[in-house]
Amino acid sequence: MRAVRFRTFGDPSVLHVEDVAPPRAPTGDQVLVRVDASSVNGTDLGLRRGDLKIATLGRMPFVPGFDVAGEVLRCGPAVTAFTPGDQVMALLDHGGGGQAEQVLIRQHRAALAPASSSAVEAAALPLAGLTALQALHGKAGLHARRGARVLVNGASGGIGSYGVQLAKLAGAHVTAVASAGRLAFAAELGADALVDYREHEIADLGERWDIVFDAPGLLSFAAVRPVLDDGGVLVSTRPIASDALRGLVPPPLRHDSRRFTAVMTRPRSQDLAHLAALVDSGRLRVAVDRSFPLARASEAHRHAEGGVRGKVVIAVSG
Ligand SMILES: NC(=O)c1ccc[n+]([C@@H]2O[C@H](COP(=O)([O-])OP(=O)(O)OC[C@H]3O[C@@H](n4cnc5c(N)ncnc54)[C@H](OP(=O)(O)O)[C@@H]3O)[C@@H](O)[C@H]2O)c1
């Protein structure tokens, strides 16, 4: 089968489409999936650049791709959730491997894809959608904060574009932070207020928020604390050492009702199914900035690094 691989770290030219051995037959709770599409995430870009060398140790040449959508071809004997022919989407483990024509997936990492979506759209949901959902509801307790004021940093990107929409669905007032050229996109997603990060520091806006969701993981707690309301929370995709330690201190020992927390995205199939239901009911939009065929995977990476509106996806089959 064909797969995208890199054997050295560097710019997108290190990616090559190669013939590799297909996966063995599924065992236990594994399903064998024909991959129709796989999206490009910040994690793929970082791994390729060599920012996270430890994650590729013993796994070179590395096949990127953590999100897939496609058809179940075969099921292991312990699979209960799927049968061959099902259209699924899934979040793969740290080994990646999604940018290939077939992949083995444990069933708890997958859910039925939205019936109303193409494979390209379904592949744009798992990692970014789960991260936004688990950050806002799981970590920041959005569901328990009626009429919350939420600031989404990186609102035009993969995670942020879901963050804006999920916060609006929860009844929040949403401030979207992105570069000027992508603010109209954040407004289309429902943002109530728009901030160009090149023009304004959020500390200078004279406002406060209940939740600051830092999708690109660029903000420190020290910088955000003054703009958090009492009981407010900064939830980040990237734990920053001292901020992460602060999050470990139990509330009674903290002299501050404001807190920092970081999300570590989990492959929960019930969360994936929830996202699929939101898409099928027309309440959540999957924003695909652009898709590329597998043979042009390096172009897809280059495009993703240039700034996007939503997600960049690789169409694997066809
Ligand atoms: N913790 C976890 O489990 C987990 C899971 C998934 C991903 N992640 C991490 O999450 C990060 C974001 O992923 P993504 O896929 O959403 O990335 P993305 O699609 O590239 O989006 C990045 C966003 O950040 C914005 N941005 C860039 N510089 C900014 C700045 N100085 N201030 C404010 N916004 C800025 C961009 O806006 P413009 O394009 O308008 O400049 C864009 O909206 C990645 O670093 C990834 O590794 C962590």
The ligand as an SDF file (V2000), in Angstrom:
LIG
                    3D

 48 52  0  0  0  0  0  0  0  0999 V2000
   -2.6570   18.8660   24.3890 N   0  0  0  0  0  0  0  0  0  0  0  0
   -3.1060   18.0790   23.4290 C   0  0  0  0  0  0  0  0  0  0  0  0
   -3.5190   16.9330   23.6880 O   0  0  0  0  0  0  0  0  0  0  0  0
   -3.1250   18.5930   22.0110 C   0  0  0  0  0  0  0  0  0  0  0  0
   -3.9640   17.9760   21.0930 C   0  0  0  0  0  0  0  0  0  0  0  0
   -4.0200   18.4700   19.7910 C   0  0  0  0  0  0  0  0  0  0  0  0
   -3.2190   19.5480   19.4280 C   0  0  0  0  0  0  0  0  0  0  0  0
   -2.3890   20.1250   20.3310 N   0  0  0  0  0  0  0  0  0  0  0  0
   -1.5780   21.3270   19.9500 C   0  0  0  0  0  0  0  0  0  0  0  0
   -2.4840   22.3730   19.6780 O   0  0  0  0  0  0  0  0  0  0  0  0
   -1.8580   23.3480   18.8830 C   0  0  0  0  0  0  0  0  0  0  0  0
   -2.8450   24.0000   17.9200 C   0  0  0  0  0  0  0  0  0  0  0  0
   -3.2580   23.0730   16.9510 O   0  0  0  0  0  0  0  0  0  0  0  0
   -4.1830   23.4960   15.7210 P   0  0  0  0  0  0  0  0  0  0  0  0
   -4.3140   22.2590   14.8860 O   0  0  0  0  0  0  0  0  0  0  0  0
   -5.4190   24.2000   16.1480 O   0  0  0  0  0  0  0  0  0  0  0  0
   -3.2450   24.5490   14.9480 O   0  0  0  0  0  0  0  0  0  0  0  0
   -3.5980   25.4630   13.6980 P   0  0  0  0  0  0  0  0  0  0  0  0
   -4.7350   24.9180   12.9300 O   0  0  0  0  0  0  0  0  0  0  0  0
   -2.3030   25.7070   13.0040 O   0  0  0  0  0  0  0  0  0  0  0  0
   -4.1170   26.8440   14.3450 O   0  0  0  0  0  0  0  0  0  0  0  0
   -3.2550   27.7200   15.0250 C   0  0  0  0  0  0  0  0  0  0  0  0
   -4.0220   29.0020   15.3240 C   0  0  0  0  0  0  0  0  0  0  0  0
   -3.2180   29.8170   16.1640 O   0  0  0  0  0  0  0  0  0  0  0  0
   -3.2840   31.1590   15.6870 C   0  0  0  0  0  0  0  0  0  0  0  0
   -2.1000   31.8930   16.1200 N   0  0  0  0  0  0  0  0  0  0  0  0
   -0.8370   31.8140   15.6310 C   0  0  0  0  0  0  0  0  0  0  0  0
   -0.0370   32.6640   16.3110 N   0  0  0  0  0  0  0  0  0  0  0  0
   -0.8230   33.2750   17.2340 C   0  0  0  0  0  0  0  0  0  0  0  0
   -0.5740   34.2480   18.2430 C   0  0  0  0  0  0  0  0  0  0  0  0
    0.6440   34.7670   18.4360 N   0  0  0  0  0  0  0  0  0  0  0  0
   -1.6140   34.6180   19.0130 N   0  0  0  0  0  0  0  0  0  0  0  0
   -2.8470   34.0980   18.8530 C   0  0  0  0  0  0  0  0  0  0  0  0
   -3.1420   33.1810   17.9010 N   0  0  0  0  0  0  0  0  0  0  0  0
   -2.1330   32.7790   17.1180 C   0  0  0  0  0  0  0  0  0  0  0  0
   -3.4440   31.0350   14.2000 C   0  0  0  0  0  0  0  0  0  0  0  0
   -4.0290   32.2210   13.7080 O   0  0  0  0  0  0  0  0  0  0  0  0
   -3.6300   32.8750   12.3050 P   0  0  0  0  0  0  0  0  0  0  0  0
   -3.5080   31.7390   11.3070 O   0  0  0  0  0  0  0  0  0  0  0  0
   -4.7620   33.7780   12.0360 O   0  0  0  0  0  0  0  0  0  0  0  0
   -2.3150   33.5430   12.5120 O   0  0  0  0  0  0  0  0  0  0  0  0
   -4.4070   29.8400   14.1250 C   0  0  0  0  0  0  0  0  0  0  0  0
   -5.7340   30.2860   14.3100 O   0  0  0  0  0  0  0  0  0  0  0  0
   -0.6580   22.6440   18.2420 C   0  0  0  0  0  0  0  0  0  0  0  0
    0.5260   23.1840   18.8070 O   0  0  0  0  0  0  0  0  0  0  0  0
   -0.8160   21.1870   18.6500 C   0  0  0  0  0  0  0  0  0  0  0  0
    0.4290   20.5440   18.8300 O   0  0  0  0  0  0  0  0  0  0  0  0
   -2.3320   19.6740   21.6170 C   0  0  0  0  0  0  0  0  0  0  0  0
  1  2  1  0
  2  3  2  0
  2  4  1  0
  4  5  1  0
  4 48  2  0
  5  6  2  0
  6  7  1  0
  7  8  2  0
  8  9  1  0
  8 48  1  0
  9 10  1  0
  9 46  1  0
 10 11  1  0
 11 12  1  0
 11 44  1  0
 12 13  1  0
 13 14  1  0
 14 15  2  0
 14 16  1  0
 14 17  1  0
 17 18  1  0
 18 19  2  0
 18 20  1  0
 18 21  1  0
 21 22  1  0
 22 23  1  0
 23 24  1  0
 23 42  1  0
 24 25  1  0
 25 26  1  0
 25 36  1  0
 26 27  1  0
 26 35  1  0
 27 28  2  0
 28 29  1  0
 29 30  1  0
 29 35  2  0
 30 31  1  0
 30 32  2  0
 32 33  1  0
 33 34  2  0
 34 35  1  0
 36 37  1  0
 36 42  1  0
 37 38  1  0
 38 39  2  0
 38 40  1  0
 38 41  1  0
 42 43  1  0
 44 45  1  0
 44 46  1  0
 46 47  1  0
M  CHG  2   8   1  16  -1
M  END
$$$$
